[in-house]
Amino acid sequence: MVTKDMNILEAVQQYPIIAQVFQQYGLGCVGCMVAAGETLGEGIASHGLDPDVVIEEINKVVKEFEAKMNKNK
């Protein structure tokens, strides 16, 4: 599960699928130099978005991806 206190870079490394959510919201966090030192909550809020809403979407995508991967095993 992803939380808004997680480091952006670490979260993307752990769950690469979340890059899709960043793209949907127009967030360039994945390639941003600040990503290594900023939390998801900080990064999302700095773009004027509600971190709770975006994190909820991220966790939905992660859950669906993991369910799909487990089904294919």
C-alpha angles and dihedrals in degrees: 000000000000121000131191089244092064120106110254096230094046092048092052092047091051095042110022090175090074090074085079091061091049089054092049090056094042093248117151092193095126093065098031119116090220091061092087092060104032133078123234090248093053094045095047094045091049087064092053095255130128106254092206092057094047093044089051089054091046092053091048091054092046092049092049092047093049092047090051092048092049090049091054094053 
